[in-house]
Amino acid sequence: MASDVLRSVRELLEQHGKPEREVYLDSENSGLVLGEALEEMLRVCREAVGHPSVTNRPGWEAYEALYRASERIARAIGARVEELAYTHSGTEANNLAILGLAKAQKGRRKIVVSAIEHLSVIFPAEELTKAGYKLVKVPVDEEGFVKLDELSAAVDRETLMVSIGLVNHEIGAVQNLKALVEVVKDRDEDIVFHTDAADALGRVRLDVEELGIDMATFSSHKVYGPKGAGALYVRGGIRLEPILQGQLSTQRLWPGVENVPAIAGFGKAVEVLTSRFEEYVSHMQRLRDMLIGGIMSSVEWVLLNGPRGSRRSPDNVNMSFLYCEGEALTVELSMHGVYVSSGSACTSRALEPSHVLLAIGRRYEEAHGSILMKVTPMHTKEYVEYVLEQLPRAVERIRSIAPIRGE
């Protein structure tokens, strides 16, 4: 069976061919890796081969690499090293935050999330409803911003936690998180506030103490580090229980050996992004606006999903192309070396419309016609120019065979 699968994949790749020019804009699914992060990961692979909890020289070397990465990440977010718990992805960190808190805290039985949260927040919250928890999804406006009055009405003395992402992974809406935290804590300061900050780190200023949050999720590949590492910030005094069982290593909340090389690359990527924050953010904003403006001026019947300007993440471009199926457009662009994703990265294989786009009021056909692109510090103006050359042609080709055409 495996050989048949590999043969099919190889045939698909051969039919696709290798484009002469390639632009990778699919950082929502899996990101490009900064050179410095890759070098750090490889160095640790070679020089720190031990288990970080074992008391021998290789173990101490691994622990040193792990702790150095922890210092870099903690410094970037305004936390302490001991407030970080490592997982192998942002998805695992979100599950740990929600399910681990529910396991540790008895009594309160209500979870509040926004309607546009990542599915790794929504799904574990929905899972808790099977155990008698109540789940409230707070609506957002047409740009993706949580409605303060709706949030205030949703929380009460029965609320265990609120989870609202600082930057939305699909439409790039940057929430006024401090204001949201204040609304919740004014109602009841014992409500735990969690944010999925995977798409925020390196894009917006982030200090966990200043924001007043209790937990925050981060992901290595979202900051151009290697895949295989995630982290959960847990403020001192917040009690969680592990949701997996096994031998513990250097931390209490996630059993098994840490992926030290990936964490080392993660820490280095965070250090690079924060040290060059203003430069990188300005660069991404210019490329983002160039891409949005170029598409809007060259393609008819197109909608920008999410806000404009400073309230939008500097890397995010999400647009709906009417009379054009997003999945078909993704394949067409891929044939010409432009790699994007269609709708939500977590629902695209099921060909279901993005729950985020539906939540901001897009119709099903508008959501199905969306593509998500994310620029990075590693992209240049020439990359965007190539995309603007290829994308209008791809849209026209798809629309020319579409059964329904705009007038």
C-alpha positions in Angstrom: 0.0 0.0 0.0 2.8 2.4 0.9 4.5 1.9 -2.4 1.3 2.6 -4.3 0.8 5.8 -2.4 4.4 6.9 -3.0 4.0 6.0 -6.7 0.9 8.1 -7.0 2.5 11.1 -5.3 5.6 10.8 -7.5 3.3 10.7 -10.6 1.5 13.7 -9.4 4.8 15.6 -8.9 6.0 14.6 -12.3 2.8 15.7 -14.0 3.0 19.0 -12.1 6.6 19.6 -13.1 9.1 21.9 -11.5 8.3 25.6 -12.2 11.2 27.8 -13.2 10.3 30.3 -10.6 8.7 29.7 -7.2 7.1 31.9 -4.5 6.0 30.3 -1.3 3.1 32.2 0.4 1.7 29.3 2.4 3.2 30.2 5.8 -0.2 29.5 7.4 0.4 25.8 6.8 4.1 25.4 7.0 6.6 28.2 7.0 9.9 29.1 5.4 12.8 28.7 8.0 15.1 31.6 8.8 18.7 30.7 8.0 19.8 31.6 11.6 17.2 29.3 13.0 18.2 26.4 10.7 21.8 26.8 11.6 21.0 26.8 15.3 18.9 23.6 15.0 21.6 21.8 13.0 24.3 22.9 15.5 22.2 21.5 18.4 21.6 18.3 16.5 25.4 17.8 16.2 26.5 19.1 19.6 23.7 18.4 22.1 22.6 14.9 21.4 21.6 14.0 25.0 18.4 13.8 26.9 18.0 17.2 28.8 16.9 15.5 32.0 19.7 13.0 32.2 22.7 13.8 34.5 25.6 13.2 32.1 27.5 15.6 29.9 25.4 15.1 26.7 22.3 15.6 28.9 23.7 18.8 30.3 24.6 20.1 26.8 21.0 19.4 25.7 19.6 21.1 28.8 21.8 24.1 28.1 20.5 24.4 24.6 16.9 24.1 25.9 17.4 26.7 28.6 19.1 29.1 26.2 16.1 28.9 23.8 13.7 29.4 26.8 15.5 32.5 27.8 15.2 33.9 24.3 11.5 33.2 24.0 10.7 34.4 27.6 12.6 37.6 27.0 10.6 38.3 23.8 7.2 37.9 25.4 8.0 39.4 28.8 7.7 36.1 30.8 9.9 34.0 33.0 11.5 30.8 31.8 9.6 28.7 34.3 6.3 30.0 32.9 7.0 28.2 29.5 5.7 24.7 28.8 6.9 23.0 25.5 4.8 20.9 23.2 5.4 19.8 19.6 3.0 22.3 18.0 0.6 25.2 18.6 -2.3 22.8 18.3 -0.9 20.7 21.2 -0.4 23.9 23.3 -4.0 25.0 22.7 -5.3 21.6 23.7 -3.1 21.7 26.9 -4.4 25.2 27.8 -8.1 24.3 27.5 -8.2 20.6 28.5 -5.4 21.0 31.1 -7.2 23.9 32.8 -10.6 22.0 32.8 -8.9 19.0 34.3 -7.3 21.0 37.1 -10.1 23.4 38.0 -13.3 21.9 39.3 -16.5 23.8 39.7 -16.8 26.3 36.8 -18.3 24.8 33.7 -18.3 27.5 31.0 -15.9 28.2 28.2 -16.0 31.4 26.1 -14.2 31.7 22.8 -14.6 34.0 19.7 -16.4 32.6 16.6 -13.1 32.9 14.6 -10.7 31.0 16.8 -8.3 28.4 15.3 -9.9 24.9 15.2 -7.4 23.7 17.8 -9.2 26.0 20.2 -12.7 25.4 19.1 -12.5 21.6 18.9 -11.2 20.9 22.4 -13.7 23.4 23.8 -16.4 21.6 21.9 -15.1 18.3 23.3 -15.7 19.6 26.8 -19.4 20.0 26.1 -19.6 16.2 26.1 -18.6 16.4 29.8 -21.3 18.9 30.6 -19.5 22.2 29.9 -21.2 25.1 28.2 -19.5 26.6 25.2 -20.3 30.2 24.1 -18.9 31.5 20.8 -18.8 35.3 20.9 -19.6 36.9 17.5 -17.3 39.3 15.6 -18.0 42.2 13.3 -17.5 42.2 9.5 -13.7 42.8 9.9 -13.3 40.1 12.5 -13.1 42.1 15.7 -14.8 40.7 18.8 -17.8 42.7 20.0 -17.1 44.0 23.5 -20.7 44.1 24.6 -21.3 40.5 23.4 -18.1 39.4 25.3 -19.2 41.2 28.5 -22.6 39.5 28.3 -21.1 36.1 27.7 -18.9 35.9 30.8 -20.2 35.3 34.3 -19.4 33.6 37.6 -19.7 30.2 35.9 -17.0 31.0 33.3 -13.8 29.0 33.7 -11.9 30.6 30.8 -12.0 32.9 27.8 -9.8 32.2 24.7 -9.5 34.9 22.1 -6.6 35.0 19.6 -4.5 38.2 19.5 -4.1 38.0 15.7 -6.4 35.9 13.6 -4.7 33.2 11.6 -6.9 33.6 8.5 -7.9 37.2 8.1 -5.2 38.9 10.2 -7.4 40.9 12.5 -5.4 42.3 15.4 -7.6 42.4 18.4 -7.4 45.1 21.1 -6.6 42.3 23.5 -5.9 44.4 26.5 -9.4 45.9 26.3 -10.9 42.4 25.9 -9.0 41.2 29.0 -10.2 44.2 31.0 -13.8 43.5 30.1 -13.4 39.9 31.3 -11.5 40.6 34.4 -13.9 43.4 35.4 -16.7 40.9 35.4 -14.6 38.3 37.4 -10.9 38.5 37.9 -10.7 34.7 38.5 -11.7 33.9 34.9 -8.6 32.6 33.1 -7.8 34.4 29.9 -5.9 32.5 27.2 -4.8 33.8 23.8 -3.6 31.9 20.8 -0.7 34.2 19.9 0.9 31.9 17.3 0.2 34.5 14.6 1.1 37.5 16.7 4.7 36.8 17.8 7.0 38.8 15.4 4.1 40.7 13.9 2.8 42.9 16.7 4.3 44.0 20.0 3.6 41.4 22.7 4.1 41.5 26.4 2.1 39.0 28.4 2.3 41.1 31.6 1.2 44.3 29.9 -1.7 42.5 28.2 -2.8 40.9 31.5 -3.2 37.4 30.0 -2.9 34.2 31.9 -1.9 31.8 29.1 -0.6 32.2 25.5 0.1 29.8 22.7 3.1 30.0 20.4 4.3 27.9 17.5 7.8 27.6 16.0 6.9 27.3 12.3 4.7 30.5 12.6 7.9 32.5 13.5 10.0 30.9 10.7 11.5 28.3 12.9 11.5 24.6 12.3 8.3 22.5 12.6 7.9 20.3 15.7 8.0 22.8 18.5 5.2 24.8 20.3 5.1 26.6 23.6 2.4 27.5 26.1 3.0 30.4 28.5 1.3 29.7 31.8 1.3 32.6 34.3 2.6 31.7 37.7 -0.3 30.7 39.9 -2.4 29.2 37.1 -2.9 25.5 37.8 -3.0 23.0 34.9 -2.9 19.3 34.8 -1.2 17.2 32.0 -3.5 15.8 29.4 -1.0 13.1 28.3 0.6 10.5 30.6 4.2 9.3 30.4 7.7 9.8 31.7 8.4 13.5 32.5 11.5 15.2 31.3 12.4 18.7 32.3 8.8 20.0 32.6 5.7 18.9 34.4 2.9 19.5 31.8 4.1 17.6 28.7 5.6 14.1 29.1 8.3 12.7 26.8 11.6 14.1 25.7 11.6 17.6 24.4 12.4 18.2 20.7 15.5 20.1 21.7 16.9 20.9 18.2 13.5 22.3 17.1 13.1 24.3 20.3 16.6 25.7 19.8 15.7 26.8 16.3 12.4 28.2 17.6 14.3 30.3 20.2 16.7 31.6 17.6 14.0 32.5 15.2 12.2 34.5 18.0 15.4 36.3 18.8 16.0 37.3 15.2 12.5 38.5 14.7 12.4 40.6 17.9 15.9 42.1 17.3 14.8 43.3 13.9 11.2 43.8 14.7 10.6 47.3 13.2 12.6 46.5 10.0 10.8 43.2 9.4 7.3 44.5 10.2 7.7 47.6 7.9 9.0 45.3 5.1 6.1 42.9 5.4 3.6 45.7 5.5 5.0 47.2 2.2 4.8 43.8 0.5 1.3 43.1 1.9 -0.1 46.4 0.7 1.6 46.0 -2.7 0.0 42.6 -3.1 -3.4 43.7 -2.0 -3.3 46.9 -4.1 -2.0 45.1 -7.1 -4.8 42.5 -7.0 -7.6 45.0 -6.4 -6.5 47.0 -9.4 -6.0 44.1 -11.8 -8.7 41.6 -10.9 -12.5 42.2 -11.1 -15.0 40.9 -8.5 -12.6 40.5 -5.6 -13.1 41.0 -1.9 -10.6 41.7 0.8 -11.3 39.6 3.9 -10.5 41.3 7.2 -9.4 44.8 8.1 -7.0 47.2 6.4 -4.0 49.1 7.7 -2.5 48.9 11.1 -5.4 46.7 12.5 -4.3 44.0 10.0 -1.3 41.7 10.6 1.6 42.9 8.4 2.0 39.5 6.7 -1.7 38.6 5.9 -3.5 38.8 2.6 -6.8 36.9 2.4 -9.1 37.6 -0.6 -12.2 36.1 -2.1 -12.4 35.8 -5.9 -16.0 35.7 -7.0 -16.9 33.1 -9.7 -13.7 31.3 -9.0 -13.3 28.2 -6.9 -10.4 28.7 -4.4 -9.2 25.1 -4.5 -9.0 25.2 -8.3 -7.1 28.6 -8.1 -4.7 27.1 -5.6 -3.8 24.3 -8.1 -3.6 26.6 -11.0 -1.2 28.9 -9.2 0.9 26.0 -8.1 1.4 25.0 -11.7 3.1 28.4 -12.2 5.1 28.2 -9.0 2.9 30.4 -6.7 2.0 28.4 -3.6 -1.0 29.6 -1.5 -3.8 28.0 0.5 -7.5 27.9 -0.1 -9.8 29.0 2.7 -8.8 27.7 6.1 -5.7 25.6 6.1 -7.4 23.2 8.6 -10.5 22.6 6.5 -9.3 22.8 2.9 -9.0 19.0 2.4 -12.6 18.6 3.4 -13.5 21.4 1.0 -15.6 23.1 3.6 -16.0 26.8 3.8 -13.9 28.6 6.4 -15.8 29.1 9.6 -13.8 32.4 10.0 -15.1 33.8 6.7 -18.6 32.7 7.5 -18.4 34.4 10.9 -17.6 37.8 9.3 -20.6 37.5 7.0 -19.2 36.0 3.8 -21.6 33.9 1.8 -20.6 30.3 1.1 -19.6 31.0 -2.4 -17.5 33.9 -1.3 -15.8 31.8 1.3 -15.2 29.0 -1.2 -13.5 31.4 -3.5 -10.9 32.6 -1.0 -7.2 32.2 -1.0 -4.8 33.0 1.9 -1.3 34.4 1.3 1.3 35.4 3.8 4.4 37.4 3.1 7.5 37.0 5.2 10.7 38.9 5.9 12.4 36.7 3.4 10.3 37.8 0.4 11.2 40.7 -1.8 9.3 43.1 -4.1 10.3 40.9 -7.1 8.5 38.0 -5.6 5.3 40.0 -5.2 5.6 41.3 -8.8 5.8 37.7 -10.0 2.6 36.9 -8.1 0.8 39.9 -9.5 1.8 38.7 -13.0 0.6 35.2 -12.5 -2.5 35.6 -10.3 -4.8 37.6 -12.7 -4.0 35.1 -15.4 -4.9 32.2 -13.2 -8.2 33.8 -12.1 -9.1 34.4 -15.7 -8.4 30.9 -16.7 -10.5 29.5 -13.9 -13.3 31.9 -14.6 -13.3 31.0 -18.3 -14.4 27.5 -17.4 -16.7 28.4 -14.5 -20.4 27.5 -14.9 -21.5 30.9 -13.5 -20.0 34.2 -14.6 -20.6 37.7 -13.3 -22.1 40.2 -15.6 
